[in-house]
Amino acid sequence: MSEQTIIEDENKYLPENPWLSCAPVLLAVFVFVMDGTIANVALPHMAGSFSATRDESIWILTSYLIASGIIIPSVDFFSKYFGRKNFYIISILLFTIASFLCGTAKTLGQMVFYRILQGAGGGGIVPLSQAIMMESFPKERRGTAMALFGMGVIIAPIVGPMLGGWITDNWTWPWVFYINVPLGCVAAVLAKKFLFNPPYAQRQSGVKMDWFGFGLLTLWLICLQVFFDKGNNADWFNATWICWIFTISCLAAIGFFVSQAVRKNTLVDISVFKNKEFMVGTFIQVVMMAVLYSSVAILPQFLQSMMGYTAFLSGLSMMPRGLGSLTAMVICALIADIVDKRKMVIAGLSLIGIAGISFGFLNLQIATINIMIPNYLMGMGMGLSMIPIINLSMETLSNSQMTNASGLQNLFKNIGGAIGTSLVATFLTRFAQVHQYMMVGKLSDLNPVFVQKIQATTAALSQYTSVDVAKYMAMYSQYGTLIKQSTLWAFMDSFRIFGLACFLLIPLLFLFKKSKSRG
């Protein structure tokens, strides 16, 4: 069967008005993705309410990621078992109900359990939404469709911290979850009324669950998440239990992929990785998600710990990134079906790299504009590159492969975000130690500048206390300055590494064929 015949056959199942399907899809995606970051700024408040330590409160975030990560590869099975439209509505309703329960939680155990339900409900929303958007439009219009899809995927994590900070400061933290309830109900009603349900996406009989593969997947992701969450605090492989957790995670991952390759009726179809474009595109997206999530985590930390910003102001500082993403969405919607998508991805990755390197030259005397401009460039780069690379990776797949491929791709993107967040925490710790070790030798009596500062500070403080105490306080002050400078350099090094990683992705784009355009 020729490619033209396949396209004509698939076009028979296109909805009469695909734009009606966009409303519930975009709303559901926006709410789900935003919830991944909106709770971050409220975490200290939740920990205080539950009398939990900081390490214990982290499970409020990780339980959500674990549950959604487990459900993502299972999307294809549940779509066949329930019917894709039914499963999509079930996912939205479960996410909405769990959001309400999260707001009513009185203990940490209740919150973790409700967050698992929330992640299980929301895990299928993004891959199903991506598949629905791709299938509802003909191939020559998918660039525009994915540009709209990207508004939820890219802008929502940026809006989340700002909105969460405002809600927490002005109301109380339960409203961070209650805000999902009306939006989720509206999305479910719109999905029931307008969502297109092609014949191949309807309920199928005789579908069996791959419980063996599902168990290996669960074990793999749980151990992997624990490894990333606790590895840095436990000094990584210097801790025996971290070595065991990592070994179990690797063995479970190997067992999962082997079982999916050799057994029948498996949880996912990994044969899509034989498609070069899909495999390369997925790898590029994994690195991009690592950069996105790490930058979202590191920049507020820098602004709060080094610059003295409040939680709301640090969230507000991400606003230019959202505006940059919005600008990119408009550009993508106008030119995505005309311009070679590889060029758009190259332009986007270049902007992200430039923004990362720009962040790598900040200091503690910067003005607000020095934060706003790189943020805007990074948001614009994410918008220009993320949507076309999704399109490039899926272009050579058939419509019947979309749901399975979207599930696998979003699983690895989820893992990429976890790896990026973990790496950036390690970078900050290790680089700060390296710079501190390099500079501490300057704090000696052989350094005339250091001696001069100690003498001046001691003279000023000796008016209020004894000379010995004043000298001790002066030395402690200089050591504090050294710690602050080494931490600043650690932030800068991390920004530069993530910027450089984006430039290193550009040569991979030449593995794709030149994308066709409408002219």
C-alpha positions in Angstrom: 0.0 0.0 0.0 1.5 3.4 -1.0 2.0 6.3 1.3 -0.7 8.3 -0.6 -3.2 5.4 -0.1 -2.5 5.3 3.6 -3.0 9.0 4.0 -6.3 8.9 2.1 -7.5 6.0 4.2 -6.6 7.8 7.5 -8.3 11.0 6.3 -11.6 9.2 6.1 -11.7 9.2 9.9 -11.0 12.9 10.4 -13.7 14.9 12.2 -15.8 17.5 10.3 -14.7 20.3 12.6 -11.4 19.3 14.4 -11.3 22.7 16.3 -14.2 21.6 18.5 -11.9 18.8 19.9 -9.3 21.4 20.9 -11.3 23.0 23.7 -11.5 20.0 26.1 -8.0 18.8 25.1 -6.3 22.1 25.7 -8.1 22.8 29.0 -7.4 19.3 30.4 -3.7 19.5 29.4 -3.3 23.0 30.9 -4.8 22.0 34.2 -2.8 18.7 34.5 0.6 20.2 33.5 0.1 23.3 35.7 -0.6 21.1 38.7 2.9 19.6 38.3 4.4 22.9 39.4 1.7 24.9 41.2 2.1 22.9 44.4 5.9 23.5 44.6 5.7 27.0 46.2 3.0 25.8 48.7 5.1 22.8 49.8 6.5 24.5 53.0 3.0 25.5 54.0 1.7 21.9 53.5 4.6 20.5 55.5 3.8 22.8 58.3 0.1 21.8 58.3 1.1 18.1 58.4 4.0 18.5 60.9 6.3 16.9 58.3 10.0 17.5 57.7 11.2 18.8 54.4 12.3 15.4 53.2 9.0 13.9 54.1 7.1 16.6 52.3 9.0 15.9 49.0 6.9 12.7 48.7 3.9 15.0 48.0 5.6 15.8 44.7 7.2 12.5 43.9 4.1 10.4 44.6 2.4 12.4 41.9 5.2 11.9 39.4 5.5 8.1 40.1 1.8 7.5 39.6 1.5 9.5 36.4 4.7 7.9 35.1 3.3 4.4 35.7 0.0 5.1 33.9 1.6 6.8 30.9 2.8 3.6 29.1 -0.4 1.8 30.1 -2.5 4.4 28.1 -2.7 2.2 25.0 -4.2 -0.7 27.0 -6.7 1.3 28.9 -7.8 3.1 25.7 -8.5 -0.2 24.1 -10.2 -1.6 27.2 -12.5 1.3 27.9 -12.4 3.1 24.5 -10.2 6.1 24.2 -12.9 8.8 24.6 -14.3 7.0 27.7 -10.8 6.6 29.2 -10.0 10.2 28.6 -13.2 11.4 30.4 -12.5 8.9 33.3 -8.9 10.3 33.6 -10.2 13.9 33.8 -12.8 13.0 36.4 -10.4 10.9 38.5 -7.9 13.8 38.4 -10.6 16.3 39.4 -12.0 14.2 42.3 -8.5 13.6 43.6 -7.7 17.3 43.4 -10.7 18.0 45.7 -9.5 15.3 48.1 -6.0 16.7 48.2 -7.5 20.0 49.4 -9.2 18.2 52.3 -6.2 16.1 53.4 -5.4 16.4 57.2 -2.3 14.2 57.4 0.7 13.5 55.2 -0.4 9.9 54.6 -3.7 11.1 53.2 -2.1 13.7 51.0 0.4 11.2 49.5 -2.5 8.7 48.8 -4.6 11.4 47.2 -1.7 12.6 45.1 -1.2 9.1 43.8 -4.8 9.0 42.7 -4.3 12.5 41.1 -1.3 11.3 39.2 -3.0 8.1 38.1 -5.9 10.1 36.8 -3.7 12.7 35.1 -1.1 10.3 33.7 -3.2 9.5 30.6 -4.2 13.1 29.8 -1.1 14.4 28.1 -0.4 11.4 25.8 -4.0 11.0 24.9 -4.3 14.7 24.2 -1.3 14.6 22.0 -2.6 11.7 20.0 -6.1 13.3 19.7 -4.6 16.5 18.4 -2.4 14.7 15.9 -5.2 12.5 14.6 -7.9 15.2 14.4 -6.0 17.1 11.7 -4.7 16.1 8.3 -0.9 15.7 8.1 -0.4 19.0 6.4 -2.2 20.8 9.2 -0.6 19.1 12.2 2.0 21.8 12.7 -0.8 24.3 13.6 -2.5 21.7 15.8 0.7 21.0 17.8 1.4 24.7 18.1 -2.0 24.9 20.0 -1.2 21.8 22.0 2.1 23.4 23.1 0.3 26.3 24.7 -0.7 23.9 27.5 2.5 21.9 27.7 4.9 24.8 27.8 3.0 27.7 29.3 1.3 25.8 32.2 4.6 24.9 34.1 5.5 28.6 34.0 2.2 29.9 35.1 2.0 27.3 37.9 4.6 28.7 40.4 3.3 32.3 40.0 -0.3 31.3 40.5 0.5 28.9 43.3 2.5 31.6 45.1 -0.3 34.1 44.8 -2.9 31.7 46.0 -0.8 30.6 48.9 0.0 34.1 50.0 -3.6 35.5 49.6 -5.8 32.4 50.4 -4.6 29.0 51.8 -2.8 26.1 50.3 -5.9 23.9 49.8 -7.1 26.3 47.1 -4.0 25.3 45.0 -5.9 22.0 44.5 -9.5 23.3 44.7 -8.9 25.5 41.6 -8.7 22.3 39.5 -12.2 21.2 40.4 -14.3 23.6 38.3 -11.8 23.5 35.4 -11.8 19.7 35.4 -15.6 19.5 35.4 -15.8 21.8 32.4 -13.2 19.8 30.6 -15.0 16.6 31.2 -18.3 18.0 29.9 -16.7 19.5 26.8 -14.9 16.1 26.1 -18.2 14.2 26.4 -19.9 16.6 24.0 -17.3 17.5 21.4 -14.5 14.9 21.4 -14.2 12.9 18.2 -14.2 9.1 18.5 -12.8 7.4 15.4 -13.6 3.6 14.8 -10.0 2.5 15.6 -10.1 4.3 19.0 -13.3 2.7 20.2 -13.6 -0.1 22.8 -12.1 -3.4 21.8 -13.1 -6.8 23.0 -10.7 -9.5 24.2 -8.0 -7.0 25.4 -5.9 -8.5 28.2 -3.7 -6.7 30.7 0.0 -7.4 30.8 0.3 -7.6 34.6 3.9 -8.9 34.5 5.1 -5.9 32.4 3.0 -3.5 34.5 4.7 -4.9 37.7 8.2 -4.5 36.2 7.3 -1.0 35.1 6.0 0.0 38.5 9.1 -1.4 40.3 11.4 0.4 37.8 9.8 3.8 38.1 9.4 3.7 41.9 13.0 2.7 42.5 14.2 5.2 39.9 12.2 8.1 41.5 13.6 7.2 45.0 17.1 7.1 43.5 16.7 10.6 42.0 15.0 12.0 45.1 17.3 10.7 47.8 20.6 10.1 45.9 22.1 13.5 46.4 21.3 13.7 50.1 22.7 10.2 50.6 25.9 11.0 48.6 24.8 8.8 45.7 26.8 5.6 45.3 28.7 6.0 48.5 25.5 4.8 50.2 24.9 1.0 50.0 21.1 1.3 49.9 21.3 3.7 47.0 23.4 1.2 45.1 20.8 -1.5 45.8 17.9 0.8 44.7 19.8 1.7 41.5 20.5 -2.0 40.7 16.9 -3.0 41.2 15.8 -0.1 39.0 18.1 -1.1 36.2 17.2 -4.8 36.4 13.5 -4.0 36.4 14.0 -1.7 33.4 15.9 -4.3 31.5 13.3 -6.9 32.4 10.4 -4.6 31.3 11.9 -3.9 27.9 12.9 -7.5 27.3 9.4 -8.7 28.2 7.8 -6.1 25.9 10.0 -7.3 23.1 9.6 -11.1 23.3 6.1 -11.6 24.7 2.7 -11.2 23.1 -0.1 -8.9 24.2 2.3 -6.6 26.0 1.7 -3.3 27.8 3.4 -1.2 25.1 4.6 -1.8 21.6 8.3 -0.9 21.6 8.6 -1.7 17.9 8.0 2.1 17.3 11.6 2.6 18.4 12.6 0.9 15.1 11.5 4.2 13.5 14.6 6.4 13.4 12.7 9.7 13.5 10.7 8.6 16.5 13.7 7.4 18.4 15.9 10.5 17.7 13.0 12.9 18.3 12.2 11.2 21.6 15.9 11.6 22.8 15.9 15.3 21.9 12.7 15.8 23.8 14.1 14.0 26.8 17.1 16.4 27.0 14.8 19.4 26.4 12.5 18.4 29.2 15.5 18.0 31.5 16.6 21.5 30.7 13.0 22.9 31.1 12.3 21.3 34.5 15.8 22.0 35.8 15.7 25.6 34.8 12.2 26.0 36.4 13.6 24.5 39.6 17.0 26.4 39.7 16.0 29.9 38.8 13.5 30.5 41.6 16.1 29.0 44.0 18.7 31.4 42.7 16.3 34.4 43.1 15.1 33.5 46.6 18.4 32.3 48.1 20.8 34.7 46.4 18.7 37.7 45.5 16.2 37.8 48.4 13.1 37.4 46.3 9.8 36.2 47.9 8.1 33.0 46.6 5.5 35.1 44.7 8.1 37.4 43.2 10.3 34.4 42.1 7.2 32.9 40.5 6.4 36.2 38.9 9.9 36.4 37.4 9.0 33.4 35.2 6.3 35.6 33.4 8.6 36.7 30.6 9.2 33.0 29.8 5.5 32.5 29.4 5.3 35.6 27.1 8.2 34.2 25.1 6.3 30.8 24.7 3.2 32.6 23.7 5.1 34.5 21.0 6.5 31.3 19.8 3.1 29.7 19.7 1.8 32.5 17.4 4.8 32.1 15.1 4.4 28.3 15.0 0.7 28.6 14.2 1.5 30.9 11.3 4.5 29.2 9.7 4.6 25.6 11.1 3.1 24.1 7.9 5.2 26.3 5.6 8.7 26.3 7.0 11.0 23.3 7.3 10.4 22.1 10.9 14.1 21.3 11.3 15.0 25.0 10.9 12.4 25.9 13.6 13.9 23.4 16.0 17.4 24.7 15.3 16.3 28.3 16.0 14.5 27.2 19.2 17.5 25.2 20.5 19.8 28.1 19.7 17.6 30.5 21.7 17.5 28.2 24.7 21.3 27.8 24.5 21.9 31.5 24.3 19.5 32.1 27.3 21.2 29.4 29.4 24.7 30.9 28.7 23.3 34.4 29.4 22.1 33.2 32.8 25.6 31.8 33.3 27.1 35.3 33.5 24.8 36.8 36.1 26.0 38.3 39.4 24.4 39.7 42.6 24.3 43.3 41.2 22.0 42.5 38.3 18.9 44.5 37.4 15.5 42.9 36.7 16.0 43.3 33.0 18.9 40.9 33.2 16.5 38.2 34.3 13.6 39.1 32.0 15.5 39.0 28.7 17.1 35.5 29.0 13.7 34.2 30.4 11.9 35.6 27.4 14.5 34.0 25.0 14.2 30.6 26.8 10.5 30.6 26.6 10.5 31.5 23.0 13.1 28.8 22.3 11.0 26.2 24.0 7.9 27.2 22.0 9.8 27.2 18.7 11.5 23.8 19.2 9.2 21.6 21.3 6.2 21.6 19.0 8.0 21.0 15.7 10.2 18.2 17.2 7.0 16.4 18.4 5.7 16.7 14.9 8.9 15.5 13.3 9.1 12.5 15.6 5.5 11.4 14.8 5.3 12.3 11.1 6.3 8.9 9.8 4.0 6.9 12.2 0.4 5.9 11.3 -2.6 7.1 13.2 -3.1 3.7 14.8 0.4 4.0 16.3 -0.1 7.4 17.8 -1.6 6.5 21.2 1.1 3.9 21.9 3.9 6.2 20.7 2.6 9.2 22.6 2.5 7.1 25.8 6.1 5.9 25.4 7.4 9.4 24.4 5.7 11.1 27.4 7.1 8.4 29.7 10.7 9.2 28.7 10.0 12.9 28.8 8.8 12.5 32.4 12.0 10.6 33.2 14.0 13.3 31.5 12.4 16.0 33.7 13.2 13.9 36.8 16.8 13.4 35.7 17.2 17.1 35.0 15.9 18.1 38.4 18.2 15.6 40.1 21.2 16.6 38.1 20.8 20.3 38.8 20.6 19.6 42.6 23.8 17.6 42.3 25.5 20.3 40.2 24.7 23.0 42.8 26.1 20.9 45.6 29.2 19.6 43.9 30.2 22.8 42.1 29.7 24.8 45.3 32.1 22.5 47.0 34.7 22.7 44.2 34.6 26.5 44.1 34.8 26.7 47.9 37.8 24.4 47.9 39.5 26.6 45.2 38.9 29.9 47.1 39.3 28.9 50.7 43.1 29.2 50.3 42.7 32.9 49.8 41.4 33.3 53.4 44.8 33.4 55.0 47.2 35.9 56.6 49.3 35.7 53.4 46.6 37.5 51.4 46.9 41.2 52.1 43.4 41.9 50.8 41.9 39.4 53.2 44.0 40.8 56.1 42.9 44.4 55.3 39.2 43.4 55.2 39.5 41.5 58.5 41.2 44.5 60.2 38.6 47.0 58.9 35.6 44.8 59.9 37.2 44.0 63.3 37.7 47.8 64.0 34.1 48.5 63.2 32.7 45.7 65.3 35.0 46.2 68.3 32.9 49.3 69.2 30.1 46.9 70.3 32.1 43.9 71.7 35.5 42.7 72.7 38.3 42.6 70.1 38.6 38.8 70.1 34.8 38.4 69.5 34.9 41.1 66.8 37.8 39.4 65.0 35.9 36.1 65.1 32.8 37.8 63.7 34.8 39.5 61.0 36.4 36.1 59.9 33.0 34.5 59.9 31.6 37.3 57.8 34.3 36.8 55.2 33.8 33.0 55.2 30.0 33.7 54.6 31.0 35.9 51.6 33.1 33.0 50.3 30.2 30.5 50.6 27.8 32.9 48.9 30.3 33.5 46.0 30.9 29.7 45.6 27.2 29.1 45.5 26.8 31.8 42.9 29.4 30.2 40.7 27.7 26.9 41.1 24.4 28.4 39.8 26.3 30.0 36.9 28.1 26.7 36.0 24.7 24.8 36.0 23.1 27.4 33.7 26.0 27.2 31.3 25.9 23.3 31.1 22.2 23.2 30.3 22.7 25.9 27.7 25.5 24.0 26.1 23.5 20.8 26.1 20.9 22.5 23.8 23.6 23.4 21.2 24.9 19.8 21.3 21.4 18.6 20.2 21.4 20.6 17.0 23.5 18.1 14.9 21.0 15.3 15.6 18.4 17.3 13.6 20.2 16.5 10.4 19.1 12.8 10.9 15.6 13.9 10.0 14.4 14.2 6.4 13.4 17.6 5.2 9.8 18.1 6.2 7.2 18.7 3.5 5.3 22.0 3.4 2.2 23.3 1.8 4.2 26.0 0.1 
